[in-house]
Each structure stands twice: as C-alpha cells, then as structure tokens.
Amino acid sequence: MDTIFGIKKIQKKLVCPVVTLGVFDGVHSGHQDVIQKTIDLANKRNGESVILTFDRHPKSVLSQTRQSCITSLEHRLVLFEQLGVDISVVLEFDKKISEISAEDFITDILYEWLGAKVIVLGFDCSFGKDRRGNASMVRDYAEKYGFEVVTCDPLEFEGEITSSTTIRKHVIQGNLQKARGMLGRRVSVFGTVVKGSGRGKGLGFPTANLNLHHEIRPPSGVYATKVFKEGKEYNAITNIGTCPTFGESAQNDEPVVEAHIIDFNESIYGKDLEVQFLYKLREETRFESADELKLQLERDKMRFMNRVSEKVLAE
C-alpha cells in the first residue's frame, strides 16, 4: 500500500481512482464493508482503491480537546493495508482544512486533485465545514464532473447499528464479545514499545510496555492475548493496570499496558506491536510479595497455554 501524507503531487498517474473518505476510527465491520466495496469497484475497473482519511479525529480540532480513539492513525494504516487498499491519503486535520466548504472539498480535493472516478460513501458520511457534505451533495456534482457515487447501508449487530461510538463504549466497559461482533475482528490495541520499570524481567516475566498513542483500552485486568510483530503472531499475557503490588498506583493513576510475550526474548524497544484480546484471565490484584505475584503469573501462563494446546481459544 502506498501512503501519501498531505496534499502533494501524486507520483504516478492513476488509471481509475475509486475513492472513499472518513476517519474510519475502529475500522469496524461497517467501515470494512465500505472499504471492500471500494476495493471491488477498483478491481472491476482495473483502477486503484483510495482511502482519504485524517491524521486525527476532527473533534480534536473543533472541540480543542484531545479525543481518544479506537484506532490511532498508525493502527488504521496497518488495517487498511491488511484489507488490501492500494493507496491511503492522510490529510492533516487543522483549522485551515476545517474551514473548507463541502463544495470545495468535492471540487478541489476529490475531483481535481485525486481525480475520483467513483466515490464510495458510508451511510452517515459527512465532511466539509459544518459537516454539510453528504451523499446527496456529492450526487449533485456527479453529472457535472463525470464520476459515479455509491453509498453503503448501515450494518447491525444484535439489534444495534454498528458505530465507533457504540464500540468505544463496549471496549471501555469490557464487553469484548459485543465489541468484537461490531468490529468484525478481535478487540486490539496498537502501540510502540517503550521502556518500563524492568520489574517484569526481574521476575522472569519480561514485558513490553506500550505507548498506545491515545487509543482506548479494555478495563484493568490480566488478559489472554495474541501479539503481532512485523507479521508474526505470538501468544502473550497482557496486563492493564497500575501495578498495585509495587505501589505504583499512587504515583500514576493512568493504567499501563504491558504484554509478556511467551517464549520470546528479543529486544523490541521502539517497535510497534498489535495486541489482540482473546478473553480476560482475572482481575488485577495486589499481592503481598513479588514471589506471590510470580507464582500467580506462572498460573496465568499455564492456564493460557493449556487452552492453546487444547485449541479451545475463543475465535
């Protein structure tokens, strides 16, 4: 997948760009439906599937408050590539771009710059100043500029319309199966490995501490997980919490995410990992000593690996 940052000259001439646009926070099943239609239409026309997205959630600029997300930009780009997208275009969402009218967005960006031949839109897609742009407006320009417009219906899971807002709620509340049903994939976080306290290594359970780049996470607890690094899959036990055994909660109220990758001993500082959540093993607990904690970690590992060997992991 080619990734283009900012409005700049596209290096190669595009044959038949089929374009979709949005934040795509979560890259959930509804988003996947839109993206798959984009890819299919591009393939039928021997063209290119193009996603136009933003480097941050527009609400971060419009409300001037940092917005937590289901998937950071880095995570979204990985998922786009896995789905088979040809080109991702990332625009910096700043005050200037927030002032572009929907009409100018269609004319200047979608038509003149990207040269869209087909525009694929989700059922609730909106864009441009005051979010005035929608499928109806895009259709008004279709005949003038000679592009086709395709819209997608909403998807439902267990009677609820799939949306980033609803998924965010389920993840934060720990409803992993509900969130997974809407995501169309396992709940996951994506982060960069940073230095931690090193206590895990001293216990014989080294952990990769993750900077999640403002992604949301499930509630505190110990989870059976899969870790993906550079395309390779590993079994892992992941703790989300404040390390109460070592009294760190008093110093830092922000939960940390640390993954113990089983039978793995490489140095991976600075590397990006995706952690996919299978199920919760237990609550995070304060132990009276490091030895008690180590014993519990051994039990956690044995319990998890027994399920792996029995091939009964929830898929």
C-alpha positions as CSV (number, residue, x, y, z in Angstrom):
1,M,0.0,0.0,0.0
2,D,1.2,3.5,-0.9
3,T,0.7,6.2,1.8
4,I,0.6,9.8,0.9
5,F,0.8,12.5,3.6
6,G,-0.7,15.8,2.8
7,I,-1.9,17.4,-0.4
8,K,1.0,16.9,-2.7
9,K,1.6,15.7,-6.3
10,I,0.7,12.0,-6.7
11,Q,3.8,10.4,-8.1
12,K,2.1,8.1,-10.5
13,K,-0.8,8.6,-12.9
14,L,-3.9,6.9,-11.5
15,V,-6.0,4.9,-14.0
16,C,-9.4,4.9,-12.3
17,P,-9.3,6.1,-8.7
18,V,-12.2,4.7,-6.6
19,V,-12.2,6.9,-3.5
20,T,-13.8,6.6,-0.1
21,L,-13.3,9.1,2.7
22,G,-13.7,9.2,6.5
23,V,-11.9,8.9,9.8
24,F,-12.7,5.2,10.0
25,D,-12.0,5.1,13.7
26,G,-12.0,1.4,14.6
27,V,-12.0,0.1,11.0
28,H,-15.1,-1.8,12.2
29,S,-17.4,-4.1,10.1
30,G,-19.3,-1.1,8.7
31,H,-16.1,0.5,7.6
32,Q,-14.8,-2.8,6.2
33,D,-18.0,-3.0,4.1
34,V,-17.3,0.4,2.6
35,I,-13.6,-0.3,2.1
36,Q,-14.4,-3.7,0.5
37,K,-16.8,-2.1,-1.9
38,T,-14.2,0.4,-2.8
39,I,-11.6,-2.3,-3.5
40,D,-14.1,-4.4,-5.5
41,L,-15.1,-1.5,-7.7
42,A,-11.5,-0.6,-8.3
43,N,-10.7,-4.2,-9.3
44,K,-13.6,-4.3,-11.7
45,R,-12.4,-1.1,-13.4
46,N,-8.7,-2.1,-13.3
47,G,-8.3,1.0,-11.2
48,E,-7.0,2.0,-7.7
49,S,-8.7,1.8,-4.4
50,V,-8.0,5.0,-2.5
51,I,-8.8,5.9,1.2
52,L,-8.8,9.6,2.1
53,T,-8.5,9.9,5.9
54,F,-7.2,12.3,8.5
55,D,-4.3,12.3,10.9
56,R,-6.5,12.9,13.9
57,H,-10.2,13.0,14.8
58,P,-11.8,16.2,13.6
59,K,-13.3,16.7,17.1
60,S,-9.8,17.2,18.4
61,V,-9.5,20.4,16.5
62,L,-13.1,21.5,16.5
63,S,-13.6,21.0,20.3
64,Q,-9.9,21.7,21.1
65,T,-9.7,18.7,23.3
66,R,-7.7,15.5,22.7
67,Q,-10.0,12.7,21.5
68,S,-9.3,9.1,22.5
69,C,-9.7,6.8,19.6
70,I,-10.3,3.1,19.0
71,T,-7.5,3.0,16.4
72,S,-4.7,5.5,16.1
73,L,-3.6,6.6,12.6
74,E,-0.7,4.1,12.7
75,H,-3.2,1.3,13.6
76,R,-5.6,2.3,10.9
77,L,-2.9,2.3,8.2
78,V,-1.9,-1.2,9.2
79,L,-5.6,-2.4,9.0
80,F,-6.1,-0.6,5.6
81,E,-3.1,-2.4,4.2
82,Q,-4.3,-5.8,5.6
83,L,-7.7,-5.2,3.8
84,G,-5.9,-4.7,0.5
85,V,-6.2,-1.0,-0.1
86,D,-3.9,0.4,-2.8
87,I,-3.4,4.0,-1.6
88,S,-4.1,5.8,1.7
89,V,-4.1,9.6,1.6
90,V,-3.6,11.2,5.0
91,L,-4.6,14.8,5.4
92,E,-3.6,16.9,8.5
93,F,-6.9,18.0,10.0
94,D,-6.2,21.5,11.2
95,K,-8.1,24.8,11.4
96,K,-7.5,25.5,7.7
97,I,-8.9,22.3,6.4
98,S,-11.8,22.5,8.8
99,E,-12.9,25.8,7.0
100,I,-13.0,24.2,3.6
101,S,-16.6,24.1,2.3
102,A,-18.1,20.8,1.4
103,E,-18.5,22.1,-2.2
104,D,-14.8,23.0,-2.4
105,F,-13.8,19.7,-0.8
106,I,-15.6,17.8,-3.6
107,T,-14.2,20.0,-6.4
108,D,-10.7,20.7,-5.2
109,I,-9.8,17.5,-3.4
110,L,-11.9,14.7,-4.6
111,Y,-12.3,15.7,-8.3
112,E,-9.4,17.9,-9.3
113,W,-6.6,16.5,-7.0
114,L,-7.5,12.8,-6.7
115,G,-9.4,12.6,-10.0
116,A,-12.0,10.3,-8.5
117,K,-14.0,8.2,-11.0
118,V,-16.1,6.6,-8.3
119,I,-16.8,7.9,-4.8
120,V,-18.0,5.4,-2.2
121,L,-19.6,6.8,1.0
122,G,-20.8,5.3,4.2
123,F,-24.5,5.8,5.2
124,D,-23.5,8.6,7.7
125,C,-20.5,10.1,6.0
126,S,-20.2,13.9,6.4
127,F,-17.4,16.3,5.5
128,G,-16.5,19.9,4.9
129,K,-17.3,23.0,7.0
130,D,-20.1,22.4,9.5
131,R,-20.3,18.8,8.1
132,R,-22.5,19.9,5.3
133,G,-21.1,17.5,2.8
134,N,-23.0,14.2,2.4
135,A,-24.0,11.7,-0.3
136,S,-26.8,13.8,-1.6
137,M,-24.5,16.7,-2.2
138,V,-21.9,14.5,-3.9
139,R,-24.5,13.2,-6.2
140,D,-25.4,16.7,-7.2
141,Y,-21.8,17.1,-8.6
142,A,-21.7,13.6,-10.2
143,E,-23.0,14.5,-13.6
144,K,-21.0,17.8,-13.8
145,Y,-17.7,16.0,-13.1
146,G,-18.5,12.6,-14.5
147,F,-17.9,10.5,-11.5
148,E,-20.1,7.7,-10.0
149,V,-21.4,7.7,-6.5
150,V,-22.0,4.5,-4.5
151,T,-23.5,4.5,-1.0
152,C,-23.5,1.8,1.7
153,D,-26.2,0.8,4.1
154,P,-25.5,0.6,7.9
155,L,-24.7,-2.7,9.5
156,E,-26.3,-4.0,12.7
157,F,-25.1,-6.4,15.4
158,E,-27.6,-7.8,17.9
159,G,-30.1,-5.0,17.1
160,E,-27.6,-2.1,17.4
161,I,-26.3,-0.1,14.4
162,T,-22.5,-0.6,14.2
163,S,-20.8,2.6,15.1
164,S,-17.5,3.8,16.5
165,T,-19.3,5.4,19.4
166,T,-21.0,2.2,20.4
167,I,-17.9,0.1,20.0
168,R,-15.9,2.6,22.1
169,K,-18.5,2.2,24.9
170,H,-18.3,-1.6,24.8
171,V,-14.5,-1.7,24.8
172,I,-14.2,0.7,27.8
173,Q,-16.9,-1.4,29.7
174,G,-15.0,-4.6,28.9
175,N,-17.7,-6.1,26.7
176,L,-15.2,-7.8,24.4
177,Q,-17.6,-10.1,22.5
178,K,-20.0,-7.3,21.8
179,A,-17.2,-5.0,20.6
180,R,-15.8,-7.9,18.5
181,G,-19.1,-8.5,16.9
182,M,-19.3,-4.9,15.7
183,L,-15.6,-4.7,14.8
184,G,-15.7,-7.8,12.7
185,R,-12.3,-8.6,14.3
186,R,-10.8,-9.0,17.8
187,V,-10.6,-6.0,20.0
188,S,-7.0,-4.8,19.8
189,V,-4.6,-2.0,20.7
190,F,-1.6,-0.9,18.7
191,G,1.4,0.8,20.3
192,T,5.1,1.5,20.4
193,V,7.3,-0.4,22.9
194,V,8.8,2.0,25.5
195,K,11.0,1.4,28.5
196,G,9.2,0.4,31.7
197,S,10.4,-0.3,35.2
198,G,12.1,-3.6,34.3
199,R,10.4,-5.4,37.3
200,G,8.9,-8.0,35.0
201,K,12.3,-9.1,33.7
202,G,13.5,-9.5,37.3
203,L,10.5,-11.8,37.9
204,G,11.3,-13.9,34.9
205,F,8.3,-12.3,33.0
206,P,9.7,-9.5,30.9
207,T,7.0,-7.3,29.5
208,A,6.7,-4.9,26.5
209,N,5.3,-1.6,27.8
210,L,3.2,0.1,25.1
211,N,2.5,3.7,24.3
212,L,-0.9,3.5,22.7
213,H,-1.0,6.9,21.1
214,H,-4.3,7.8,22.7
215,E,-6.1,4.5,21.8
216,I,-8.7,3.4,24.3
217,R,-8.2,0.1,26.1
218,P,-10.3,-2.5,27.9
219,P,-10.7,-2.2,31.7
220,S,-7.9,-3.1,34.1
221,G,-7.1,-6.8,34.3
222,V,-5.0,-9.6,33.1
223,Y,-5.9,-10.9,29.6
224,A,-5.0,-13.8,27.3
225,T,-3.8,-12.1,24.1
226,K,-2.2,-12.5,20.7
227,V,0.7,-10.2,19.9
228,F,1.6,-9.4,16.3
229,K,5.0,-8.0,15.4
230,E,6.1,-7.5,11.8
231,G,3.5,-10.0,10.6
232,K,4.4,-12.7,13.1
233,E,2.0,-14.0,15.8
234,Y,2.9,-14.8,19.4
235,N,0.9,-15.9,22.5
236,A,1.0,-13.3,25.3
237,I,-0.4,-12.4,28.6
238,T,-1.2,-8.7,28.8
239,N,-1.8,-6.7,32.0
240,I,-3.7,-3.5,32.0
241,G,-3.5,-1.6,35.3
242,T,-1.4,0.3,37.8
243,C,1.0,-2.4,39.2
244,P,-0.6,-2.3,42.7
245,T,1.9,-4.9,44.1
246,F,4.6,-2.3,43.8
247,G,2.6,0.6,44.9
248,E,2.7,2.4,41.6
249,S,-0.9,3.3,41.5
250,A,-0.3,6.2,44.0
251,Q,2.3,7.6,41.6
252,N,0.5,7.1,38.3
253,D,-3.3,6.8,38.0
254,E,-3.1,6.2,34.3
255,P,-3.3,2.4,33.5
256,V,-0.3,1.0,31.7
257,V,-0.5,-1.8,29.1
258,E,2.3,-4.4,29.3
259,A,2.5,-7.6,27.4
260,H,4.5,-10.6,28.4
261,I,5.2,-12.4,25.1
262,I,5.6,-16.1,25.9
263,D,8.9,-17.8,24.9
264,F,10.2,-14.6,23.4
265,N,13.4,-12.8,24.4
266,E,14.2,-10.2,21.7
267,S,14.9,-6.5,22.3
268,I,12.0,-4.7,20.8
269,Y,12.2,-1.2,22.2
270,G,10.8,1.3,19.6
271,K,9.0,-1.4,17.7
272,D,5.2,-1.3,17.0
273,L,3.0,-4.2,18.3
274,E,-0.6,-5.0,17.9
275,V,-2.2,-6.8,20.9
276,Q,-5.4,-8.7,20.2
277,F,-7.6,-9.6,23.2
278,L,-9.0,-13.1,23.5
279,Y,-10.5,-13.2,26.9
280,K,-10.0,-11.9,30.5
281,L,-8.0,-14.2,32.8
282,R,-8.5,-12.4,36.0
283,E,-8.7,-9.0,37.7
284,E,-5.5,-7.1,38.5
285,T,-4.6,-8.0,42.1
286,R,-2.3,-6.6,44.8
287,F,0.0,-9.4,46.1
288,E,1.9,-9.3,49.4
289,S,5.2,-10.0,47.8
290,A,6.9,-10.3,44.4
291,D,7.2,-14.1,45.0
292,E,3.4,-14.3,45.3
293,L,3.0,-12.3,42.1
294,K,5.5,-14.5,40.3
295,L,3.6,-17.6,41.3
296,Q,0.3,-16.2,40.1
297,L,1.9,-15.2,36.8
298,E,3.1,-18.8,36.4
299,R,-0.5,-20.0,36.9
300,D,-1.8,-17.5,34.4
301,K,0.7,-18.7,31.8
302,M,-0.1,-22.4,32.5
303,R,-3.9,-21.7,32.3
304,F,-3.5,-19.9,29.0
305,M,-1.1,-22.3,27.4
306,N,-3.3,-25.3,28.4
307,R,-6.1,-23.7,26.4
308,V,-3.8,-23.1,23.5
309,S,-2.7,-26.7,23.4
310,E,-6.3,-27.8,23.6
311,K,-7.2,-25.5,20.7
312,V,-10.2,-24.1,22.6
313,L,-9.3,-20.4,22.3
314,A,-12.3,-18.3,21.6
315,E,-12.0,-17.1,18.0
